[in-house]
């Protein structure tokens, strides 16, 4: 969903969200953050039948946010002008969205965070396919880590994902926790030109409904 729209009124946000918004140096970045949190609250509120401003959140031990007292799983990610939220009940779910950026450090990031198998797969891609492959891999790995809810405690190179833009997204191997690779689903997609997104869930064959709010 685009998050560069007019939802910059922070009155529905809690004190923690307003504090985080105040830490942004540039107004454009602050407005994106606020709009993303407002969208997130409005969509969750519609799903739960509650007013956006009444929702409260807490964090699990690994830092993954949950809606207090509600039997749902949700995850939110934002990058550039877009945000991505996934809601599921009662499965585990994680999402990531990234705006593609052509920076010189991408090969170093791949060597530092991708597994040896993923680096070999990435090396076989050339030109724009390498660029797409990098962000396909990054979003898929981030979605898995966010679904598990362990944050930085789980090294990105301890499991392998497919990254060829022409092939389906899959978890190929998971050395740290084999259960991740058994029955999990990974979905990669392009929400807009210049963006990659991914959804990871412990449901073997999830039924997904995509919705872009006006």
PyMOL commands that set and color helices and strands:
alter all, ss='L'
color gray80, all
select helices_A, chain A and resi 10-12+15-22+27-48+52-54+106-113+116-123+128-148+151-153+156-158+178-180
alter helices_A, ss='H'
color red, helices_A
select strands_A, chain A and resi 57-59+65-67+73-79+82-88+93-99+159-161+171-174+185-189+195-201
alter strands_A, ss='S'
color yellow, strands_A
deselect
rebuild
show_as cartoon
